[in-house]
Amino acid sequence: MTVNLKAEFGHSYIVKLEPGSLFERGDELRMFIPCEAGSIRACGRRKLAAITDNDLVAKQLAKLPGVRRFDAETYTFAVDDFDSVAELMEPRCRD
């Protein structure tokens, strides 16, 4: 089962859905946390992906332990590493 961003992080961060999606079971892969440097999405069982086109942030993400480069703009990491990735990505907090 994929990480449910709303259940896991919705208390602290804004969680959005791609247009045309509903907050229903099975929509976990369409959820994302908007960030100053891109977005964070679910990408599997207890795994997340940080997506950024900011070269400086990408270089810093690549240096974090537990973070793996998936492609030019995507870095995967465990849910337990969210805080260290969030420091770089700057997710939008709830008011």
Steps between C-alpha positions, in 0.01 A plus 500: 500500500623847410559771760191715553644853515181650643491254790875509561579871455169684450496624859811714438525550124271586212414189298351547154364272234562508130201660320204266460589285802299445815625426850404136477671171564730429209582865430821491703717516188321816386568688824793737537642747748583827324843636592699812429750285310250266326281231653504186710294197392441145612690246295443168669478319827648738758690684225467855374639695209627857497464663160696816430648689207711713735862395437627614840229308688558195279871499587420527870239223481754270332733544798244394762536148641215274387405719202538341156491673163227349281533731200610856420237663723381220733656376822350214704524458876340322795217663695733504802728742310220750433629764744847525344354517147237752612772736624623528140167478316314742733147351490211742543369486854138515609399835647 
